[in-house]
Amino acid sequence: MGMLGHAAFVKSDGSVFAHVHPDGTMAMAAMVMANSNASIYDWSQSTPIDMETMSGMDMVGNGLPNTVSFPYGFPAPGLYRIIVQMKHGNTVETGVFDTKVLMAAP
């Protein structure tokens, strides 16, 4: 895993699946358009780009945060399972959480 962690949000009826990163999640094509250095592959140069140059992918050095959040808005009420993976050192830890999302008050 080349980042602090990631999470998957899955609705019990299978109608929702989201894979989320701590810095937010966006389509790779949108990252390329927003920042040409963010792509995994630079099509204009036909040269691979180092993953560590991408935002949130630098796992080297000290001073990593001791808390991480995953920005996500549940699209509908219901039962959800949240699977979180975090990396510290060479160890990847996985946690599984179940939650009930209620409809927002008017």
N, CA, C and O atoms as a GROMACS GRO file, in nm:
protein
  424
    1MET      N    1   0.087  -0.117   0.000
    1MET     CA    2   0.000   0.000   0.000
    1MET      C    3   0.091   0.122   0.000
    1MET      O    4   0.177   0.136   0.087
    2GLY      N    5   0.072   0.211  -0.096
    2GLY     CA    6   0.158   0.327  -0.109
    2GLY      C    7   0.102   0.454  -0.050
    2GLY      O    8   0.142   0.563  -0.092
    3MET      N    9   0.010   0.445   0.044
    3MET     CA   10  -0.048   0.564   0.108
    3MET      C   11  -0.080   0.532   0.252
    3MET      O   12  -0.063   0.418   0.296
    4LEU      N   13  -0.128   0.632   0.326
    4LEU     CA   14  -0.157   0.612   0.468
    4LEU      C   15  -0.265   0.507   0.492
    4LEU      O   16  -0.263   0.438   0.594
    5GLY      N   17  -0.359   0.496   0.401
    5GLY     CA   18  -0.466   0.400   0.418
    5GLY      C   19  -0.571   0.416   0.311
    5GLY      O   20  -0.562   0.505   0.226
    6HIS      N   21  -0.670   0.330   0.316
    6HIS     CA   22  -0.786   0.344   0.229
    6HIS      C   23  -0.904   0.276   0.296
    6HIS      O   24  -0.888   0.195   0.387
    7ALA      N   25  -1.024   0.311   0.250
    7ALA     CA   26  -1.146   0.256   0.308
    7ALA      C   27  -1.244   0.222   0.198
    7ALA      O   28  -1.246   0.287   0.093
    8ALA      N   29  -1.324   0.119   0.222
    8ALA     CA   30  -1.432   0.084   0.132
    8ALA      C   31  -1.563   0.095   0.209
    8ALA      O   32  -1.573   0.047   0.322
    9PHE      N   33  -1.662   0.158   0.148
    9PHE     CA   34  -1.795   0.174   0.206
    9PHE      C   35  -1.890   0.090   0.120
    9PHE      O   36  -1.902   0.114   0.000
   10VAL      N   37  -1.957  -0.010   0.182
   10VAL     CA   38  -2.041  -0.102   0.107
   10VAL      C   39  -2.179  -0.107   0.174
   10VAL      O   40  -2.189  -0.139   0.293
   11LYS      N   41  -2.284  -0.076   0.097
   11LYS     CA   42  -2.421  -0.085   0.150
   11LYS      C   43  -2.464  -0.232   0.150
   11LYS      O   44  -2.429  -0.307   0.059
   12SER      N   45  -2.541  -0.272   0.251
   12SER     CA   46  -2.577  -0.413   0.269
   12SER      C   47  -2.653  -0.472   0.150
   12SER      O   48  -2.644  -0.593   0.126
   13ASP      N   49  -2.727  -0.390   0.076
   13ASP     CA   50  -2.800  -0.442  -0.040
   13ASP      C   51  -2.715  -0.444  -0.168
   13ASP      O   52  -2.764  -0.482  -0.274
   14GLY      N   53  -2.589  -0.404  -0.156
   14GLY     CA   54  -2.498  -0.405  -0.271
   14GLY      C   55  -2.513  -0.288  -0.366
   14GLY      O   56  -2.446  -0.283  -0.468
   15SER      N   57  -2.600  -0.194  -0.334
   15SER     CA   58  -2.625  -0.082  -0.426
   15SER      C   59  -2.520   0.029  -0.418
   15SER      O   60  -2.516   0.116  -0.504
   16VAL      N   61  -2.435   0.026  -0.315
   16VAL     CA   62  -2.332   0.130  -0.299
   16VAL      C   63  -2.199   0.062  -0.271
   16VAL      O   64  -2.188  -0.025  -0.185
   17PHE      N   65  -2.097   0.104  -0.345
   17PHE     CA   66  -1.958   0.066  -0.317
   17PHE      C   67  -1.872   0.187  -0.346
   17PHE      O   68  -1.877   0.242  -0.456
   18ALA      N   69  -1.792   0.228  -0.249
   18ALA     CA   70  -1.700   0.339  -0.270
   18ALA      C   71  -1.565   0.305  -0.211
   18ALA      O   72  -1.556   0.259  -0.097
   19HIS      N   73  -1.458   0.327  -0.287
   19HIS     CA   74  -1.321   0.307  -0.242
   19HIS      C   75  -1.262   0.447  -0.223
   19HIS      O   76  -1.250   0.522  -0.319
   20VAL      N   77  -1.227   0.481  -0.099
   20VAL     CA   78  -1.192   0.619  -0.062
   20VAL      C   79  -1.051   0.626  -0.005
   20VAL      O   80  -1.009   0.537   0.069
   21HIS      N   81  -0.979   0.733  -0.040
   21HIS     CA   82  -0.845   0.759   0.014
   21HIS      C   83  -0.850   0.878   0.108
   21HIS      O   84  -0.942   0.959   0.100
   22PRO      N   85  -0.751   0.891   0.199
   22PRO     CA   86  -0.753   1.001   0.296
   22PRO      C   87  -0.757   1.140   0.233
   22PRO      O   88  -0.819   1.230   0.290
   23ASP      N   89  -0.694   1.160   0.120
   23ASP     CA   90  -0.695   1.290   0.054
   23ASP      C   91  -0.817   1.308  -0.035
   23ASP      O   92  -0.825   1.405  -0.111
   24GLY      N   93  -0.913   1.216  -0.026
   24GLY     CA   94  -1.028   1.217  -0.116
   24GLY      C   95  -0.999   1.125  -0.233
   24GLY      O   96  -0.886   1.078  -0.250
   25THR      N   97  -1.098   1.101  -0.312
   25THR     CA   98  -1.084   1.008  -0.423
   25THR      C   99  -1.138   1.075  -0.548
   25THR      O  100  -1.247   1.133  -0.548
   26MET      N  101  -1.062   1.065  -0.653
   26MET     CA  102  -1.108   1.120  -0.780
   26MET      C  103  -1.060   1.029  -0.893
   26MET      O  104  -0.967   0.951  -0.876
   27ALA      N  105  -1.124   1.041  -1.004
   27ALA     CA  106  -1.087   0.959  -1.120
   27ALA      C  107  -0.946   0.995  -1.165
   27ALA      O  108  -0.906   1.111  -1.161
   28MET      N  109  -0.870   0.895  -1.209
   28MET     CA  110  -0.733   0.918  -1.255
   28MET      C  111  -0.730   1.020  -1.369
   28MET      O  112  -0.638   1.102  -1.375
   29ALA      N  113  -0.828   1.015  -1.460
   29ALA     CA  114  -0.831   1.112  -1.570
   29ALA      C  115  -0.845   1.254  -1.517
   29ALA      O  116  -0.785   1.347  -1.571
   30ALA      N  117  -0.924   1.273  -1.411
   30ALA     CA  118  -0.939   1.406  -1.352
   30ALA      C  119  -0.809   1.452  -1.288
   30ALA      O  120  -0.775   1.570  -1.294
   31MET      N  121  -0.736   1.359  -1.226
   31MET     CA  122  -0.607   1.395  -1.168
   31MET      C  123  -0.509   1.440  -1.276
   31MET      O  124  -0.434   1.535  -1.257
   32VAL      N  125  -0.511   1.370  -1.388
   32VAL     CA  126  -0.422   1.406  -1.499
   32VAL      C  127  -0.454   1.546  -1.548
   32VAL      O  128  -0.363   1.626  -1.573
   33MET      N  129  -0.583   1.576  -1.564
   33MET     CA  130  -0.623   1.708  -1.612
   33MET      C  131  -0.587   1.816  -1.511
   33MET      O  132  -0.549   1.926  -1.550
   34ALA      N  133  -0.599   1.786  -1.381
   34ALA     CA  134  -0.572   1.887  -1.278
   34ALA      C  135  -0.423   1.910  -1.257
   34ALA      O  136  -0.381   2.021  -1.225
   35ASN      N  137  -0.344   1.805  -1.274
   35ASN     CA  138  -0.201   1.815  -1.245
   35ASN      C  139  -0.128   1.712  -1.330
   35ASN      O  140  -0.137   1.592  -1.303
   36SER      N  141  -0.056   1.756  -1.430
   36SER     CA  142   0.008   1.661  -1.522
   36SER      C  143   0.108   1.572  -1.451
   36SER      O  144   0.136   1.463  -1.501
   37ASN      N  145   0.162   1.612  -1.336
   37ASN     CA  146   0.256   1.528  -1.263
   37ASN      C  147   0.185   1.421  -1.181
   37ASN      O  148   0.251   1.334  -1.124
   38ALA      N  149   0.053   1.426  -1.174
   38ALA     CA  150  -0.021   1.332  -1.090
   38ALA      C  151  -0.049   1.200  -1.160
   38ALA      O  152  -0.090   1.104  -1.094
   39SER      N  153  -0.029   1.193  -1.288
   39SER     CA  154  -0.063   1.069  -1.358
   39SER      C  155   0.040   0.961  -1.330
   39SER      O  156   0.158   0.991  -1.307
   40ILE      N  157  -0.003   0.837  -1.333
   40ILE     CA  158   0.089   0.725  -1.316
   40ILE      C  159   0.174   0.712  -1.442
   40ILE      O  160   0.290   0.671  -1.436
   41TYR      N  161   0.116   0.747  -1.554
   41TYR     CA  162   0.187   0.733  -1.680
   41TYR      C  163   0.175   0.863  -1.758
   41TYR      O  164   0.064   0.909  -1.785
   42ASP      N  165   0.285   0.924  -1.794
   42ASP     CA  166   0.286   1.049  -1.868
   42ASP      C  167   0.280   1.016  -2.018
   42ASP      O  168   0.382   0.983  -2.078
   43TRP      N  169   0.161   1.026  -2.076
   43TRP     CA  170   0.141   0.987  -2.215
   43TRP      C  171   0.222   1.071  -2.312
   43TRP      O  172   0.263   1.022  -2.417
   44SER      N  173   0.247   1.198  -2.278
   44SER     CA  174   0.323   1.284  -2.369
   44SER      C  175   0.470   1.245  -2.374
   44SER      O  176   0.537   1.265  -2.476
   45GLN      N  177   0.522   1.190  -2.264
   45GLN     CA  178   0.663   1.152  -2.259
   45GLN      C  179   0.685   1.002  -2.276
   45GLN      O  180   0.799   0.957  -2.293
   46SER      N  181   0.578   0.924  -2.272
   46SER     CA  182   0.587   0.778  -2.278
   46SER      C  183   0.684   0.724  -2.173
   46SER      O  184   0.760   0.630  -2.198
   47THR      N  185   0.681   0.786  -2.054
   47THR     CA  186   0.769   0.745  -1.945
   47THR      C  187   0.689   0.726  -1.817
   47THR      O  188   0.608   0.812  -1.782
   48PRO      N  189   0.711   0.616  -1.748
   48PRO     CA  190   0.641   0.599  -1.620
   48PRO      C  191   0.681   0.709  -1.522
   48PRO      O  192   0.796   0.754  -1.522
   49ILE      N  193   0.585   0.752  -1.439
   49ILE     CA  194   0.611   0.851  -1.336
   49ILE      C  195   0.611   0.780  -1.201
   49ILE      O  196   0.527   0.694  -1.176
   50ASP      N  197   0.704   0.815  -1.116
   50ASP     CA  198   0.717   0.754  -0.984
   50ASP      C  199   0.591   0.778  -0.902
   50ASP      O  200   0.547   0.892  -0.889
   51MET      N  201   0.533   0.673  -0.845
   51MET     CA  202   0.412   0.684  -0.764
   51MET      C  203   0.432   0.778  -0.646
   51MET      O  204   0.336   0.842  -0.602
   52GLU      N  205   0.554   0.789  -0.594
   52GLU     CA  206   0.576   0.874  -0.477
   52GLU      C  207   0.566   1.022  -0.510
   52GLU      O  208   0.564   1.104  -0.419
   53THR      N  209   0.560   1.058  -0.639
   53THR     CA  210   0.542   1.199  -0.674
   53THR      C  211   0.395   1.238  -0.668
   53THR      O  212   0.362   1.356  -0.676
   54MET      N  213   0.307   1.139  -0.652
   54MET     CA  214   0.164   1.167  -0.645
   54MET      C  215   0.127   1.212  -0.504
   54MET      O  216   0.184   1.165  -0.406
   55SER      N  217   0.032   1.303  -0.495
   55SER     CA  218  -0.017   1.351  -0.366
   55SER      C  219  -0.065   1.236  -0.280
   55SER      O  220  -0.139   1.149  -0.327
   56GLY      N  221  -0.022   1.235  -0.152
   56GLY     CA  222  -0.066   1.134  -0.058
   56GLY      C  223   0.005   1.000  -0.070
   56GLY      O  224  -0.026   0.908   0.005
   57MET      N  225   0.100   0.987  -0.162
   57MET     CA  226   0.165   0.859  -0.183
   57MET      C  227   0.302   0.852  -0.117
   57MET      O  228   0.364   0.745  -0.118
   58ASP      N  229   0.352   0.961  -0.061
   58ASP     CA  230   0.484   0.965   0.000
   58ASP      C  231   0.479   0.900   0.137
   58ASP      O  232   0.425   0.957   0.232
   59MET      N  233   0.536   0.780   0.148
   59MET     CA  234   0.537   0.708   0.275
   59MET      C  235   0.675   0.710   0.339
   59MET      O  236   0.699   0.638   0.436
   60VAL      N  237   0.766   0.790   0.286
   60VAL     CA  238   0.903   0.792   0.334
   60VAL      C  239   0.919   0.906   0.434
   60VAL      O  240   0.859   1.012   0.418
   61GLY      N  241   1.000   0.883   0.535
   61GLY     CA  242   1.033   0.989   0.628
   61GLY      C  243   0.950   0.984   0.754
   61GLY      O  244   0.860   0.901   0.769
   62ASN      N  245   0.982   1.074   0.844
   62ASN     CA  246   0.913   1.083   0.972
   62ASN      C  247   0.803   1.188   0.964
   62ASN      O  248   0.790   1.258   0.864
   63GLY      N  249   0.727   1.197   1.070
   63GLY     CA  250   0.626   1.301   1.077
   63GLY      C  251   0.494   1.267   1.011
   63GLY      O  252   0.415   1.357   0.982
   64LEU      N  253   0.467   1.139   0.986
   64LEU     CA  254   0.336   1.102   0.933
   64LEU      C  255   0.231   1.129   1.039
   64LEU      O  256   0.259   1.115   1.158
   65PRO      N  257   0.112   1.168   0.999
   65PRO     CA  258   0.008   1.198   1.099
   65PRO      C  259  -0.031   1.075   1.179
   65PRO      O  260  -0.020   0.962   1.130
   66ASN      N  261  -0.076   1.098   1.304
   66ASN     CA  262  -0.120   0.985   1.385
   66ASN      C  263  -0.271   0.965   1.377
   66ASN      O  264  -0.325   0.875   1.442
   67THR      N  265  -0.340   1.047   1.298
   67THR     CA  266  -0.482   1.028   1.269
   67THR      C  267  -0.504   1.045   1.119
   67THR      O  268  -0.434   1.121   1.053
   68VAL      N  269  -0.602   0.975   1.069
   68VAL     CA  270  -0.636   0.981   0.927
   68VAL      C  271  -0.787   0.984   0.916
   68VAL      O  272  -0.857   0.916   0.991
   69SER      N  273  -0.839   1.063   0.823
   69SER     CA  274  -0.984   1.064   0.799
   69SER      C  275  -1.010   1.033   0.652
   69SER      O  276  -0.925   1.052   0.566
   70PHE      N  277  -1.130   0.984   0.627
   70PHE     CA  278  -1.170   0.947   0.492
   70PHE      C  279  -1.295   1.026   0.456
   70PHE      O  280  -1.403   0.995   0.505
   71PRO      N  281  -1.282   1.128   0.371
   71PRO     CA  282  -1.399   1.209   0.336
   71PRO      C  283  -1.500   1.129   0.254
   71PRO      O  284  -1.469   1.080   0.145
   72TYR      N  285  -1.622   1.115   0.309
   72TYR     CA  286  -1.724   1.039   0.238
   72TYR      C  287  -1.861   1.083   0.286
   72TYR      O  288  -1.883   1.099   0.406
   73GLY      N  289  -1.952   1.101   0.195
   73GLY     CA  290  -2.091   1.132   0.227
   73GLY      C  291  -2.178   1.015   0.186
   73GLY      O  292  -2.182   0.979   0.068
   74PHE      N  293  -2.247   0.955   0.280
   74PHE     CA  294  -2.334   0.841   0.249
   74PHE      C  295  -2.448   0.887   0.158
   74PHE      O  296  -2.516   0.984   0.191
   75PRO      N  297  -2.469   0.820   0.045
   75PRO     CA  298  -2.569   0.866  -0.051
   75PRO      C  299  -2.713   0.832  -0.014
   75PRO      O  300  -2.806   0.893  -0.067
   76ALA      N  301  -2.732   0.736   0.078
   76ALA     CA  302  -2.867   0.694   0.113
   76ALA      C  303  -2.864   0.629   0.251
   76ALA      O  304  -2.762   0.574   0.291
   77PRO      N  305  -2.976   0.636   0.323
   77PRO     CA  306  -2.982   0.567   0.452
   77PRO      C  307  -2.974   0.416   0.432
   77PRO      O  308  -3.004   0.364   0.324
   78GLY      N  309  -2.934   0.345   0.538
   78GLY     CA  310  -2.929   0.200   0.532
   78GLY      C  311  -2.815   0.145   0.614
   78GLY      O  312  -2.748   0.218   0.688
   79LEU      N  313  -2.793   0.015   0.602
   79LEU     CA  314  -2.684  -0.053   0.672
   79LEU      C  315  -2.561  -0.056   0.583
   79LEU      O  316  -2.569  -0.091   0.466
   80TYR      N  317  -2.447  -0.019   0.641
   80TYR     CA  318  -2.321  -0.014   0.566
   80TYR      C  319  -2.212  -0.090   0.641
   80TYR      O  320  -2.211  -0.093   0.764
   81ARG      N  321  -2.123  -0.150   0.567
   81ARG     CA  322  -2.000  -0.205   0.621
   81ARG      C  323  -1.886  -0.116   0.571
   81ARG      O  324  -1.880  -0.082   0.453
   82ILE      N  325  -1.797  -0.080   0.662
   82ILE     CA  326  -1.681   0.004   0.629
   82ILE      C  327  -1.556  -0.078   0.657
   82ILE      O  328  -1.534  -0.123   0.770
   83ILE      N  329  -1.476  -0.098   0.555
   83ILE     CA  330  -1.352  -0.174   0.568
   83ILE      C  331  -1.237  -0.075   0.552
   83ILE      O  332  -1.226  -0.007   0.450
   84VAL      N  333  -1.152  -0.067   0.654
   84VAL     CA  334  -1.042   0.030   0.655
   84VAL      C  335  -0.911  -0.046   0.661
   84VAL      O  336  -0.897  -0.140   0.739
   85GLN      N  337  -0.814  -0.005   0.579
   85GLN     CA  338  -0.678  -0.058   0.588
   85GLN      C  339  -0.583   0.057   0.611
   85GLN      O  340  -0.590   0.160   0.544
   86MET      N  341  -0.493   0.039   0.707
   86MET     CA  342  -0.391   0.138   0.741
   86MET      C  343  -0.257   0.068   0.742
   86MET      O  344  -0.247  -0.050   0.773
   87LYS      N  345  -0.153   0.144   0.708
   87LYS     CA  346  -0.019   0.086   0.708
   87LYS      C  347   0.068   0.161   0.807
   87LYS      O  348   0.069   0.284   0.810
   88HIS      N  349   0.140   0.086   0.889
   88HIS     CA  350   0.242   0.146   0.975
   88HIS      C  351   0.364   0.054   0.970
   88HIS      O  352   0.355  -0.066   0.996
   89GLY      N  353   0.476   0.114   0.936
   89GLY     CA  354   0.595   0.032   0.913
   89GLY      C  355   0.571  -0.060   0.795
   89GLY      O  356   0.530  -0.015   0.688
   90ASN      N  357   0.596  -0.188   0.814
   90ASN     CA  358   0.573  -0.287   0.709
   90ASN      C  359   0.444  -0.365   0.731
   90ASN      O  360   0.418  -0.464   0.663
   91THR      N  361   0.363  -0.320   0.827
   91THR     CA  362   0.242  -0.393   0.864
   91THR      C  363   0.117  -0.322   0.811
   91THR      O  364   0.101  -0.202   0.831
   92VAL      N  365   0.030  -0.396   0.746
   92VAL     CA  366  -0.100  -0.345   0.703
   92VAL      C  367  -0.206  -0.403   0.796
   92VAL      O  368  -0.219  -0.525   0.808
   93GLU      N  369  -0.280  -0.316   0.862
   93GLU     CA  370  -0.387  -0.358   0.953
   93GLU      C  371  -0.522  -0.334   0.886
   93GLU      O  372  -0.539  -0.234   0.816
   94THR      N  373  -0.617  -0.425   0.906
   94THR     CA  374  -0.750  -0.412   0.849
   94THR      C  375  -0.853  -0.409   0.961
   94THR      O  376  -0.848  -0.491   1.052
   95GLY      N  377  -0.945  -0.313   0.954
   95GLY     CA  378  -1.055  -0.305   1.049
   95GLY      C  379  -1.188  -0.305   0.974
   95GLY      O  380  -1.198  -0.248   0.866
   96VAL      N  381  -1.288  -0.370   1.033
   96VAL     CA  382  -1.420  -0.378   0.971
   96VAL      C  383  -1.522  -0.322   1.070
   96VAL      O  384  -1.524  -0.361   1.187
   97PHE      N  385  -1.606  -0.230   1.022
   97PHE     CA  386  -1.705  -0.164   1.106
   97PHE      C  387  -1.840  -0.167   1.036
   97PHE      O  388  -1.849  -0.146   0.916
   98ASP      N  389  -1.945  -0.194   1.112
   98ASP     CA  390  -2.081  -0.189   1.060
   98ASP      C  391  -2.152  -0.068   1.122
   98ASP      O  392  -2.137  -0.040   1.240
   99THR      N  393  -2.230   0.002   1.040
   99THR     CA  394  -2.301   0.120   1.088
   99THR      C  395  -2.437   0.130   1.022
   99THR      O  396  -2.458   0.078   0.912
  100LYS      N  397  -2.528   0.197   1.088
  100LYS     CA  398  -2.661   0.224   1.033
  100LYS      C  399  -2.670   0.374   1.007
  100LYS      O  400  -2.654   0.456   1.098
  101VAL      N  401  -2.695   0.410   0.882
  101VAL     CA  402  -2.706   0.550   0.842
  101VAL      C  403  -2.855   0.584   0.836
  101VAL      O  404  -2.932   0.518   0.766
  102LEU      N  405  -2.894   0.688   0.910
  102LEU     CA  406  -3.033   0.730   0.914
  102LEU      C  407  -3.057   0.843   0.816
  102LEU      O  408  -2.963   0.910   0.774
  103MET      N  409  -3.184   0.864   0.779
  103MET     CA  410  -3.218   0.973   0.691
  103MET      C  411  -3.198   1.105   0.765
  103MET      O  412  -3.231   1.117   0.883
  104ALA      N  413  -3.143   1.204   0.697
  104ALA     CA  414  -3.119   1.334   0.758
  104ALA      C  415  -3.251   1.400   0.794
  104ALA      O  416  -3.350   1.387   0.722
  105ALA      N  417  -3.251   1.470   0.906
  105ALA     CA  418  -3.373   1.543   0.948
  105ALA      C  419  -3.398   1.659   0.853
  105ALA      O  420  -3.304   1.723   0.806
  106PRO      N  421  -3.529   1.687   0.824
  106PRO     CA  422  -3.559   1.796   0.730
  106PRO      C  423  -3.526   1.932   0.788
  106PRO      O  424  -3.546   2.034   0.721
   0.00000   0.00000   0.00000
